[in-house]
Amino acid sequence: MTEALPKVLISEDAIRDKVAELAATISAAYEGVDDLFLIGVLKGSFIFLADLSRRLTIPRSVDFMALSTYGNATSTDGAVRMIMDLRRSIKGRHVLVVEDIVDTGFTLDYLLRNLAARQPASLKTCALVRKPDRAKIEISIDYLGFDIPDEWVVGCGLDWAEKYRTLPYIGVVHPE
Ligand code: PRP
């Protein structure tokens, strides 16, 4: 028997259109900047970052960081630790952090404080989706795709126990 796919929350077409819109807005905002430094937060951001970065019309480079939250899959106490750091300094560079999802906000809050201490020329954030109902820390997201309800979402980099990350749309699963 074939397993049913997650129910569509945001379609592939809607995501494609939103990524194009975000890329146009970001390209216009950073017009004239030598080299926008995009930082993807692993693992979840890899699909969104790949799609977004290819649509930008300004010079850019890409690097990744990996972070992990202590706690179980559905609740954390907000403690974040770094698993993998950037390879180069960001001092004096224009940095845009790219996330698949902002949930409690703990990850992005940790990351922004950590990166700000490295003295970039500017530091902004971009996220494909955000769950406003789950926010524990108010974080300003400069470039946001969609606000979504508090449901377990998968696809476009988001997983459920490592499943469904490469689904081309954002769907909802109901873990038992
Ligand atoms: C997800 C996502 C963000 C973080 C957001 O990563 O990619 O980094 O959670 O949650 P927060 O706002 O509550 O901190 P996750 O820990 O699931 O790891 P993954 O990207 O490797 O799946």
Boltz pocket constraint, residues with backbone or C-beta under 6 A from the ligand:
constraints:
  - pocket:
      binder: B
      contacts: [[A, 41], [A, 42], [A, 43], [A, 44], [A, 45], [A, 67], [A, 68], [A, 69], [A, 99], [A, 100], [A, 101], [A, 102], [A, 103], [A, 104], [A, 105], [A, 106], [A, 107], [A, 108], [A, 157], [A, 159]]
      max_distance: 6.0
